Amino acid sequence: MVKDLILKNRTYRRFYQEHKISKEELLEFIDIARISSSGGNHQSLKYIPCYTEEHKALIFNNIKWAGYLKDWDGPEEGEKPGAYIIVLQDKSISNNCLWDHGIAAVNILLSAVEKGLGGCMFGSVNRDQISRSLNLGDNLEILMVIALGKPKENVVLKDAESDGDINYYRDKEGNHYVPKRSLKEVVIDI
Ligand SMILES: Cc1cc2nc3c(=O)[nH]c(=O)nc-3n(C[C@H](O)[C@H](O)[C@H](O)COP(=O)(O)O)c2cc1C
């Protein structure tokens, strides 16, 4: 069932770092992103697979983890992602990819979950630093980063409280709780 896959497709931020993800695996995910829907069928997205220690360190040092977890700076050594995919807009093809990158990212993550992996989308990215370090051409704009790995955390969905607090949090055992608004709250019944 697609819903089971979507339920499992949580944001994971701690991984079994020893589980490596190969370039070939990343290319399989990108190959799925490549055939995703695209506004106007422009297909202006490009993807950089990052799997070497050097590139993984560059990405790790230029993304911001879990803004709501104030006392946690990101995964410690041993729990870092196995790989990343940088999603870019090729402005030489189109200046506006609409929401193509969201669709592509979800398809990558669902494919990863189906293989027992998981990950996290990053909008909070030090784009200038990564672009400079990778000598990206002026036509390439970083839209997001996707971290991937073998998840090492328990993520629990719960109903958001009536006060509307949607901050995710962890308990003492490290379980990660994510409040979701109710069906009633999100449907506008006309
Ligand atoms: C567009 C987008 C950008 C995000 N950016 C970040 C980010 O920069 N850093 C981070 O730790 N999580 C990021 N997330 C993960 C969200 O915090 C996460 O989706 C949310 O807490 C709900 O958890 P869930 O994905 O398990 O439902 C992002 C998610 C989306 C969809």
The ligand as a Gaussian input file, in Angstrom:
#p B3LYP/6-31G(d) Opt

LIG

0 1
 C       10.849000      21.550000       2.064000
 C       11.438000      20.957000       3.324000
 C       12.595000      21.495000       3.863000
 C       13.157000      20.951000       5.023000
 N       14.327000      21.466000       5.503000
 C       14.895000      20.893000       6.604000
 C       16.153000      21.368000       7.079000
 O       16.759000      22.294000       6.536000
 N       16.689000      20.751000       8.169000
 C       16.072000      19.698000       8.799000
 O       16.615000      19.166000       9.776000
 N       14.863000      19.232000       8.375000
 C       14.270000      19.796000       7.296000
 N       13.063000      19.316000       6.815000
 C       12.402000      18.202000       7.515000
 C       11.142000      18.672000       8.288000
 O       11.561000      19.226000       9.519000
 C       10.221000      17.443000       8.528000
 O        9.639000      17.113000       7.284000
 C        9.133000      17.740000       9.538000
 O        9.676000      17.870000      10.825000
 C        8.066000      16.660000       9.573000
 O        8.631000      15.385000       9.784000
 P        8.260000      14.204000       8.803000
 O        8.956000      14.484000       7.499000
 O        8.759000      12.951000       9.465000
 O        6.776000      14.206000       8.628000
 C       12.511000      19.845000       5.662000
 C       11.361000      19.302000       5.103000
 C       10.837000      19.826000       3.934000
 C        9.602000      19.192000       3.345000

